[in-house]
Amino acid sequence: MATVRLDQKRHALVRAVPDSYPEALARFFGSGPTDIATARAQHQAYRQALLDNGVEVTVLPADHAYPDCIFVEDQAVVIDGHVLLPVPGHPSRVGEQPPVADFLVRQLHGGRLCRMDGEARMDGGDLLRLGNLFFVGRSTRTNDAGIEELRLLLDHLGYELRVVDIPENALHLTSISSTPTDTDLFIPEGYLTPEDFGPLPEGCTVHVMPAEEVYGCSTIGLPTGRVIVAEGYPTVLATVEAMGLEPLVLDMSEIRAGDGSLTCCSIFYSTPGQNESE
């Protein structure tokens, strides 16, 4: 059975749904959230799924001045205990970062801290990891200057970075693709092709899903061998099962309405001294 790295799966940082969530940016997957109570219930089920599968979850309070603050993934990138704080690609989201940064700096005090500045822009949702290979989406939220700052960190850590151009009808790389294991890549037909990712390491497989299941291509592999998948995407579900993995299906309808995917709602990390090879 395929596995997932544990170095970013031991702990998860999430952020509560703000009262202002109906004003969240929405252009790609929905026309905007309409039911805060349902959104909060779905977010709670998401957090519980992580907890039930061995992930320690910390919930930051919502900041009601920032409708998109639930989508915490965009505010920081954590790689092997090192933190990159990007300048978010949409101006309305820049103010969300301070409490996220403060928390991660306290937790990862032994790691390297990098802050983007100048013209560099990047959302954490544009970073995808396949084992020891990284991909970054060049998108409306992530520019070349941001990519180069990310490359500096990855060069320091000894990892390869490849750039994937995100089509205009998609938000982030992880909005439309995911790596449920270290050897499997889910992508949607009509949005991305296997060639966009270049030659992959031996043993890796690209699974191309129907275009209408693009939202379902965002999955989360867990240390238990389960994979969180969004409800309503039968090909994605069948593929996970055919891989010998157990799907954990969640209703994400009100999260989707705010352009949020499964991965958008968390930042995974490990604390200093944890054995990443387990």
ZASEPA-986622 format. One record per residue (C-alpha): residue number from 0; residue in one letter; z, y negated, x negated. Coordinates in Angstrom, 1 decimal, m for minus. Example, Ala and Ser with C-alpha at 12.3 -4.5 7.8 and 13.67 -1.06 7.14 Angstrom:
% residues 2
<r seq="0" type="A" pz="7.8" py="4.5" px="m12.3"/>
<r seq="1" type="S" pz="7.1" py="1.1" px="m13.7"/>
This chain:
% residues 278
<r seq="0" type="M" pz="0.0" py="0.0" px="0.0"/>
<r seq="1" type="A" pz="m0.8" py="m3.5" px="m1.3"/>
<r seq="2" type="T" pz="2.1" py="m5.8" px="m2.1"/>
<r seq="3" type="V" pz="2.8" py="m9.5" px="m2.3"/>
<r seq="4" type="R" pz="4.4" py="m11.4" px="m5.2"/>
<r seq="5" type="L" pz="8.0" py="m12.1" px="m4.5"/>
<r seq="6" type="D" pz="8.3" py="m15.2" px="m6.7"/>
<r seq="7" type="Q" pz="7.5" py="m17.5" px="m3.7"/>
<r seq="8" type="K" pz="8.8" py="m15.3" px="m1.0"/>
<r seq="9" type="R" pz="12.6" py="m15.2" px="m1.6"/>
<r seq="10" type="H" pz="13.4" py="m18.6" px="0.0"/>
<r seq="11" type="A" pz="11.5" py="m20.8" px="2.4"/>
<r seq="12" type="L" pz="12.0" py="m24.5" px="3.2"/>
<r seq="13" type="V" pz="11.0" py="m25.5" px="6.7"/>
<r seq="14" type="R" pz="11.5" py="m28.7" px="8.8"/>
<r seq="15" type="A" pz="12.5" py="m29.1" px="12.4"/>
<r seq="16" type="V" pz="10.1" py="m30.3" px="15.0"/>
<r seq="17" type="P" pz="10.5" py="m34.1" px="15.6"/>
<r seq="18" type="D" pz="10.6" py="m35.8" px="19.0"/>
<r seq="19" type="S" pz="7.4" py="m37.6" px="18.0"/>
<r seq="20" type="Y" pz="5.5" py="m34.3" px="17.5"/>
<r seq="21" type="P" pz="3.0" py="m35.1" px="20.4"/>
<r seq="22" type="E" pz="1.7" py="m37.9" px="18.2"/>
<r seq="23" type="A" pz="0.8" py="m35.5" px="15.4"/>
<r seq="24" type="L" pz="m2.6" py="m35.8" px="13.8"/>
<r seq="25" type="A" pz="m4.9" py="m33.4" px="15.5"/>
<r seq="26" type="R" pz="m8.7" py="m33.1" px="15.0"/>
<r seq="27" type="F" pz="m9.6" py="m29.5" px="14.0"/>
<r seq="28" type="F" pz="m7.7" py="m26.9" px="16.1"/>
<r seq="29" type="G" pz="m6.5" py="m28.9" px="19.0"/>
<r seq="30" type="S" pz="m6.3" py="m32.2" px="20.9"/>
<r seq="31" type="G" pz="m2.6" py="m32.7" px="20.2"/>
<r seq="32" type="P" pz="0.7" py="m31.0" px="21.1"/>
<r seq="33" type="T" pz="1.9" py="m31.5" px="24.7"/>
<r seq="34" type="D" pz="5.1" py="m29.3" px="25.0"/>
<r seq="35" type="I" pz="7.9" py="m30.1" px="22.5"/>
<r seq="36" type="A" pz="10.2" py="m27.4" px="24.0"/>
<r seq="37" type="T" pz="7.6" py="m24.7" px="23.5"/>
<r seq="38" type="A" pz="6.8" py="m26.0" px="20.0"/>
<r seq="39" type="R" pz="10.5" py="m25.8" px="19.1"/>
<r seq="40" type="A" pz="10.8" py="m22.3" px="20.5"/>
<r seq="41" type="Q" pz="7.7" py="m21.1" px="18.6"/>
<r seq="42" type="H" pz="9.1" py="m22.7" px="15.4"/>
<r seq="43" type="Q" pz="12.4" py="m21.0" px="15.9"/>
<r seq="44" type="A" pz="10.6" py="m17.6" px="16.3"/>
<r seq="45" type="Y" pz="8.7" py="m18.4" px="13.1"/>
<r seq="46" type="R" pz="12.0" py="m19.0" px="11.2"/>
<r seq="47" type="Q" pz="13.5" py="m15.9" px="12.6"/>
<r seq="48" type="A" pz="10.6" py="m13.8" px="11.5"/>
<r seq="49" type="L" pz="11.1" py="m15.0" px="8.0"/>
<r seq="50" type="L" pz="14.8" py="m14.3" px="8.1"/>
<r seq="51" type="D" pz="14.3" py="m10.8" px="9.6"/>
<r seq="52" type="N" pz="12.0" py="m10.0" px="6.6"/>
<r seq="53" type="G" pz="14.3" py="m10.9" px="3.8"/>
<r seq="54" type="V" pz="13.5" py="m14.6" px="3.3"/>
<r seq="55" type="E" pz="16.4" py="m17.0" px="3.1"/>
<r seq="56" type="V" pz="15.4" py="m20.1" px="5.3"/>
<r seq="57" type="T" pz="16.6" py="m23.7" px="4.9"/>
<r seq="58" type="V" pz="15.8" py="m26.1" px="7.7"/>
<r seq="59" type="L" pz="15.6" py="m29.8" px="6.9"/>
<r seq="60" type="P" pz="16.3" py="m32.1" px="9.8"/>
<r seq="61" type="A" pz="13.3" py="m33.7" px="11.5"/>
<r seq="62" type="D" pz="12.4" py="m37.3" px="10.8"/>
<r seq="63" type="H" pz="11.2" py="m38.6" px="14.2"/>
<r seq="64" type="A" pz="9.3" py="m41.4" px="12.5"/>
<r seq="65" type="Y" pz="6.9" py="m38.8" px="11.1"/>
<r seq="66" type="P" pz="5.2" py="m36.7" px="13.8"/>
<r seq="67" type="D" pz="3.7" py="m34.3" px="11.2"/>
<r seq="68" type="C" pz="6.8" py="m33.6" px="9.2"/>
<r seq="69" type="I" pz="7.0" py="m30.1" px="10.6"/>
<r seq="70" type="F" pz="4.1" py="m29.3" px="8.3"/>
<r seq="71" type="V" pz="6.2" py="m29.3" px="5.2"/>
<r seq="72" type="E" pz="3.8" py="m27.2" px="3.1"/>
<r seq="73" type="D" pz="1.7" py="m30.3" px="2.3"/>
<r seq="74" type="Q" pz="4.6" py="m32.2" px="0.7"/>
<r seq="75" type="A" pz="5.2" py="m30.1" px="m2.4"/>
<r seq="76" type="V" pz="3.7" py="m27.3" px="m4.5"/>
<r seq="77" type="V" pz="6.1" py="m24.7" px="m6.1"/>
<r seq="78" type="I" pz="4.7" py="m22.4" px="m8.7"/>
<r seq="79" type="D" pz="7.0" py="m20.1" px="m10.7"/>
<r seq="80" type="G" pz="9.9" py="m22.5" px="m10.3"/>
<r seq="81" type="H" pz="7.9" py="m25.6" px="m11.2"/>
<r seq="82" type="V" pz="7.4" py="m28.4" px="m8.6"/>
<r seq="83" type="L" pz="4.4" py="m30.6" px="m8.2"/>
<r seq="84" type="L" pz="4.9" py="m33.5" px="m5.8"/>
<r seq="85" type="P" pz="1.5" py="m34.7" px="m4.6"/>
<r seq="86" type="V" pz="0.5" py="m37.9" px="m3.0"/>
<r seq="87" type="P" pz="m0.4" py="m36.7" px="0.5"/>
<r seq="88" type="G" pz="m4.0" py="m37.2" px="1.5"/>
<r seq="89" type="H" pz="m3.3" py="m39.1" px="4.8"/>
<r seq="90" type="P" pz="m1.4" py="m42.4" px="4.4"/>
<r seq="91" type="S" pz="0.8" py="m41.7" px="7.5"/>
<r seq="92" type="R" pz="2.4" py="m38.7" px="5.8"/>
<r seq="93" type="V" pz="3.5" py="m40.2" px="2.5"/>
<r seq="94" type="G" pz="6.9" py="m41.1" px="3.8"/>
<r seq="95" type="E" pz="7.8" py="m37.5" px="4.7"/>
<r seq="96" type="Q" pz="8.2" py="m36.4" px="1.1"/>
<r seq="97" type="P" pz="11.5" py="m37.8" px="m0.2"/>
<r seq="98" type="P" pz="13.9" py="m35.3" px="1.5"/>
<r seq="99" type="V" pz="11.6" py="m32.4" px="0.6"/>
<r seq="100" type="A" pz="11.5" py="m33.5" px="m3.0"/>
<r seq="101" type="D" pz="15.2" py="m34.1" px="m3.2"/>
<r seq="102" type="F" pz="16.0" py="m30.6" px="m1.9"/>
<r seq="103" type="L" pz="13.5" py="m28.8" px="m4.2"/>
<r seq="104" type="V" pz="14.7" py="m30.7" px="m7.2"/>
<r seq="105" type="R" pz="18.3" py="m29.6" px="m6.5"/>
<r seq="106" type="Q" pz="17.2" py="m26.0" px="m6.0"/>
<r seq="107" type="L" pz="14.8" py="m25.7" px="m8.9"/>
<r seq="108" type="H" pz="16.7" py="m27.7" px="m11.5"/>
<r seq="109" type="G" pz="15.5" py="m25.5" px="m14.3"/>
<r seq="110" type="G" pz="11.8" py="m26.0" px="m13.6"/>
<r seq="111" type="R" pz="9.3" py="m28.6" px="m14.5"/>
<r seq="112" type="L" pz="8.8" py="m31.5" px="m12.1"/>
<r seq="113" type="C" pz="5.5" py="m33.3" px="m11.9"/>
<r seq="114" type="R" pz="4.7" py="m36.3" px="m9.7"/>
<r seq="115" type="M" pz="1.1" py="m37.4" px="m8.8"/>
<r seq="116" type="D" pz="0.3" py="m41.1" px="m9.0"/>
<r seq="117" type="G" pz="m2.6" py="m43.4" px="m9.2"/>
<r seq="118" type="E" pz="m5.6" py="m42.3" px="m7.2"/>
<r seq="119" type="A" pz="m4.6" py="m38.7" px="m7.1"/>
<r seq="120" type="R" pz="m4.3" py="m37.2" px="m3.6"/>
<r seq="121" type="M" pz="m3.5" py="m33.7" px="m2.6"/>
<r seq="122" type="D" pz="m2.0" py="m31.8" px="0.3"/>
<r seq="123" type="G" pz="m0.1" py="m28.6" px="m0.5"/>
<r seq="124" type="G" pz="m2.1" py="m26.8" px="2.2"/>
<r seq="125" type="D" pz="m5.2" py="m26.9" px="m0.1"/>
<r seq="126" type="L" pz="m3.6" py="m24.5" px="m2.6"/>
<r seq="127" type="L" pz="m4.1" py="m20.7" px="m2.3"/>
<r seq="128" type="R" pz="m2.8" py="m18.0" px="m4.6"/>
<r seq="129" type="L" pz="m4.3" py="m14.6" px="m5.1"/>
<r seq="130" type="G" pz="m2.1" py="m12.8" px="m7.6"/>
<r seq="131" type="N" pz="m2.4" py="m14.8" px="m10.8"/>
<r seq="132" type="L" pz="m5.5" py="m16.6" px="m9.7"/>
<r seq="133" type="F" pz="m5.3" py="m20.0" px="m7.9"/>
<r seq="134" type="F" pz="m7.8" py="m21.8" px="m5.7"/>
<r seq="135" type="V" pz="m7.7" py="m25.4" px="m4.6"/>
<r seq="136" type="G" pz="m9.6" py="m26.9" px="m1.7"/>
<r seq="137" type="R" pz="m11.6" py="m30.1" px="m2.3"/>
<r seq="138" type="S" pz="m11.1" py="m31.6" px="1.1"/>
<r seq="139" type="T" pz="m10.6" py="m34.8" px="3.0"/>
<r seq="140" type="R" pz="m7.0" py="m34.7" px="1.9"/>
<r seq="141" type="T" pz="m7.4" py="m33.5" px="m1.7"/>
<r seq="142" type="N" pz="m9.6" py="m35.3" px="m4.2"/>
<r seq="143" type="D" pz="m10.8" py="m34.6" px="m7.7"/>
<r seq="144" type="A" pz="m8.0" py="m36.7" px="m9.3"/>
<r seq="145" type="G" pz="m5.4" py="m34.6" px="m7.5"/>
<r seq="146" type="I" pz="m7.1" py="m31.4" px="m8.5"/>
<r seq="147" type="E" pz="m7.0" py="m32.4" px="m12.2"/>
<r seq="148" type="E" pz="m3.3" py="m33.1" px="m12.0"/>
<r seq="149" type="L" pz="m2.8" py="m29.7" px="m10.4"/>
<r seq="150" type="R" pz="m4.9" py="m28.2" px="m13.2"/>
<r seq="151" type="L" pz="m2.6" py="m29.7" px="m15.8"/>
<r seq="152" type="L" pz="0.4" py="m27.8" px="m14.4"/>
<r seq="153" type="L" pz="m1.5" py="m24.6" px="m14.0"/>
<r seq="154" type="D" pz="m2.9" py="m24.8" px="m17.6"/>
<r seq="155" type="H" pz="0.7" py="m25.3" px="m18.8"/>
<r seq="156" type="L" pz="1.7" py="m22.1" px="m16.9"/>
<r seq="157" type="G" pz="m1.3" py="m20.2" px="m18.1"/>
<r seq="158" type="Y" pz="m3.1" py="m19.7" px="m14.8"/>
<r seq="159" type="E" pz="m6.8" py="m20.2" px="m13.9"/>
<r seq="160" type="L" pz="m7.7" py="m22.7" px="m11.2"/>
<r seq="161" type="R" pz="m11.0" py="m22.6" px="m9.2"/>
<r seq="162" type="V" pz="m12.2" py="m25.3" px="m6.8"/>
<r seq="163" type="V" pz="m13.4" py="m24.4" px="m3.3"/>
<r seq="164" type="D" pz="m15.2" py="m27.1" px="m1.3"/>
<r seq="165" type="I" pz="m13.8" py="m27.3" px="2.3"/>
<r seq="166" type="P" pz="m16.4" py="m27.8" px="5.1"/>
<r seq="167" type="E" pz="m16.1" py="m31.0" px="7.1"/>
<r seq="168" type="N" pz="m15.0" py="m29.0" px="10.2"/>
<r seq="169" type="A" pz="m11.9" py="m27.7" px="8.5"/>
<r seq="170" type="L" pz="m8.6" py="m29.4" px="7.3"/>
<r seq="171" type="H" pz="m7.2" py="m27.4" px="4.4"/>
<r seq="172" type="L" pz="m8.0" py="m24.2" px="2.4"/>
<r seq="173" type="T" pz="m5.0" py="m22.4" px="3.8"/>
<r seq="174" type="S" pz="m5.8" py="m23.6" px="7.3"/>
<r seq="175" type="I" pz="m8.8" py="m21.3" px="7.2"/>
<r seq="176" type="S" pz="m8.0" py="m18.6" px="4.6"/>
<r seq="177" type="S" pz="m5.0" py="m16.7" px="3.3"/>
<r seq="178" type="T" pz="m3.9" py="m13.9" px="0.9"/>
<r seq="179" type="P" pz="m1.7" py="m11.5" px="2.9"/>
<r seq="180" type="T" pz="m1.4" py="m9.5" px="m0.4"/>
<r seq="181" type="D" pz="m2.1" py="m10.0" px="m4.0"/>
<r seq="182" type="T" pz="m5.5" py="m8.2" px="m3.7"/>
<r seq="183" type="D" pz="m6.8" py="m9.3" px="m0.2"/>
<r seq="184" type="L" pz="m8.4" py="m12.5" px="0.9"/>
<r seq="185" type="F" pz="m9.1" py="m13.4" px="4.5"/>
<r seq="186" type="I" pz="m11.9" py="m15.9" px="5.2"/>
<r seq="187" type="P" pz="m13.8" py="m17.0" px="8.3"/>
<r seq="188" type="E" pz="m17.6" py="m16.5" px="8.6"/>
<r seq="189" type="G" pz="m19.4" py="m19.8" px="8.8"/>
<r seq="190" type="Y" pz="m16.7" py="m21.7" px="7.0"/>
<r seq="191" type="L" pz="m16.4" py="m20.0" px="3.6"/>
<r seq="192" type="T" pz="m18.3" py="m17.2" px="1.8"/>
<r seq="193" type="P" pz="m17.1" py="m14.7" px="m0.8"/>
<r seq="194" type="E" pz="m19.3" py="m16.5" px="m3.3"/>
<r seq="195" type="D" pz="m17.2" py="m19.7" px="m2.9"/>
<r seq="196" type="F" pz="m14.3" py="m18.0" px="m4.7"/>
<r seq="197" type="G" pz="m16.3" py="m16.6" px="m7.6"/>
<r seq="198" type="P" pz="m15.8" py="m13.1" px="m9.1"/>
<r seq="199" type="L" pz="m12.4" py="m11.7" px="m8.2"/>
<r seq="200" type="P" pz="m10.2" py="m9.4" px="m10.3"/>
<r seq="201" type="E" pz="m10.9" py="m5.7" px="m10.0"/>
<r seq="202" type="G" pz="m9.4" py="m4.2" px="m6.9"/>
<r seq="203" type="C" pz="m9.5" py="m7.4" px="m4.8"/>
<r seq="204" type="T" pz="m11.2" py="m7.4" px="m1.4"/>
<r seq="205" type="V" pz="m12.6" py="m10.3" px="0.7"/>
<r seq="206" type="H" pz="m12.3" py="m9.7" px="4.4"/>
<r seq="207" type="V" pz="m14.7" py="m11.9" px="6.4"/>
<r seq="208" type="M" pz="m13.5" py="m12.6" px="9.9"/>
<r seq="209" type="P" pz="m15.6" py="m13.8" px="12.9"/>
<r seq="210" type="A" pz="m15.9" py="m17.6" px="13.0"/>
<r seq="211" type="E" pz="m14.1" py="m17.7" px="16.3"/>
<r seq="212" type="E" pz="m11.0" py="m16.2" px="14.6"/>
<r seq="213" type="V" pz="m10.8" py="m19.0" px="11.9"/>
<r seq="214" type="Y" pz="m7.3" py="m20.0" px="12.9"/>
<r seq="215" type="G" pz="m6.2" py="m16.4" px="12.6"/>
<r seq="216" type="C" pz="m7.3" py="m16.3" px="9.0"/>
<r seq="217" type="S" pz="m4.1" py="m18.1" px="8.0"/>
<r seq="218" type="T" pz="m1.5" py="m15.3" px="7.6"/>
<r seq="219" type="I" pz="1.7" py="m14.8" px="5.6"/>
<r seq="220" type="G" pz="2.5" py="m11.7" px="3.7"/>
<r seq="221" type="L" pz="6.2" py="m10.9" px="3.4"/>
<r seq="222" type="P" pz="8.3" py="m8.9" px="0.9"/>
<r seq="223" type="T" pz="8.9" py="m6.2" px="3.5"/>
<r seq="224" type="G" pz="5.2" py="m5.3" px="3.7"/>
<r seq="225" type="R" pz="4.8" py="m7.0" px="7.0"/>
<r seq="226" type="V" pz="2.3" py="m9.7" px="7.6"/>
<r seq="227" type="I" pz="2.8" py="m12.6" px="10.0"/>
<r seq="228" type="V" pz="m0.3" py="m13.2" px="12.1"/>
<r seq="229" type="A" pz="m1.0" py="m15.6" px="14.9"/>
<r seq="230" type="E" pz="m1.4" py="m14.2" px="18.4"/>
<r seq="231" type="G" pz="m4.9" py="m14.0" px="19.9"/>
<r seq="232" type="Y" pz="m7.1" py="m12.9" px="16.9"/>
<r seq="233" type="P" pz="m7.9" py="m9.2" px="17.4"/>
<r seq="234" type="T" pz="m10.1" py="m8.7" px="14.3"/>
<r seq="235" type="V" pz="m7.5" py="m10.2" px="12.0"/>
<r seq="236" type="L" pz="m4.8" py="m8.0" px="13.7"/>
<r seq="237" type="A" pz="m7.0" py="m4.8" px="13.3"/>
<r seq="238" type="T" pz="m7.7" py="m5.6" px="9.7"/>
<r seq="239" type="V" pz="m4.1" py="m6.0" px="8.8"/>
<r seq="240" type="E" pz="m3.3" py="m2.7" px="10.5"/>
<r seq="241" type="A" pz="m6.3" py="m1.0" px="8.7"/>
<r seq="242" type="M" pz="m4.8" py="m2.2" px="5.4"/>
<r seq="243" type="G" pz="m1.7" py="m0.1" px="6.1"/>
<r seq="244" type="L" pz="0.4" py="m3.2" px="6.7"/>
<r seq="245" type="E" pz="2.6" py="m4.0" px="9.8"/>
<r seq="246" type="P" pz="1.6" py="m7.1" px="11.6"/>
<r seq="247" type="L" pz="4.2" py="m9.4" px="13.1"/>
<r seq="248" type="V" pz="2.5" py="m11.4" px="15.8"/>
<r seq="249" type="L" pz="3.7" py="m14.9" px="16.7"/>
<r seq="250" type="D" pz="2.5" py="m17.3" px="19.4"/>
<r seq="251" type="M" pz="1.5" py="m20.4" px="17.6"/>
<r seq="252" type="S" pz="m0.3" py="m22.3" px="20.4"/>
<r seq="253" type="E" pz="1.7" py="m25.5" px="20.2"/>
<r seq="254" type="I" pz="1.7" py="m25.5" px="16.4"/>
<r seq="255" type="R" pz="m2.1" py="m25.0" px="16.5"/>
<r seq="256" type="A" pz="m2.3" py="m28.0" px="18.9"/>
<r seq="257" type="G" pz="m1.0" py="m30.2" px="16.1"/>
<r seq="258" type="D" pz="m3.6" py="m28.8" px="13.6"/>
<r seq="259" type="G" pz="m0.8" py="m26.6" px="12.0"/>
<r seq="260" type="S" pz="m1.4" py="m23.0" px="10.8"/>
<r seq="261" type="L" pz="1.2" py="m20.4" px="9.9"/>
<r seq="262" type="T" pz="1.4" py="m21.4" px="6.3"/>
<r seq="263" type="C" pz="1.7" py="m25.1" px="7.1"/>
<r seq="264" type="C" pz="5.3" py="m24.7" px="8.3"/>
<r seq="265" type="S" pz="7.0" py="m23.5" px="5.1"/>
<r seq="266" type="I" pz="7.3" py="m23.9" px="1.3"/>
<r seq="267" type="F" pz="8.2" py="m20.7" px="m0.4"/>
<r seq="268" type="Y" pz="10.1" py="m20.7" px="m3.7"/>
<r seq="269" type="S" pz="12.6" py="m18.8" px="m5.9"/>
<r seq="270" type="T" pz="15.7" py="m20.1" px="m7.5"/>
<r seq="271" type="P" pz="16.2" py="m20.2" px="m11.3"/>
<r seq="272" type="G" pz="17.3" py="m16.8" px="m12.7"/>
<r seq="273" type="Q" pz="15.8" py="m14.7" px="m10.0"/>
<r seq="274" type="N" pz="13.8" py="m11.8" px="m11.3"/>
<r seq="275" type="E" pz="10.2" py="m12.4" px="m10.3"/>
<r seq="276" type="S" pz="9.0" py="m9.0" px="m11.4"/>
<r seq="277" type="E" pz="11.0" py="m7.1" px="m8.8"/>
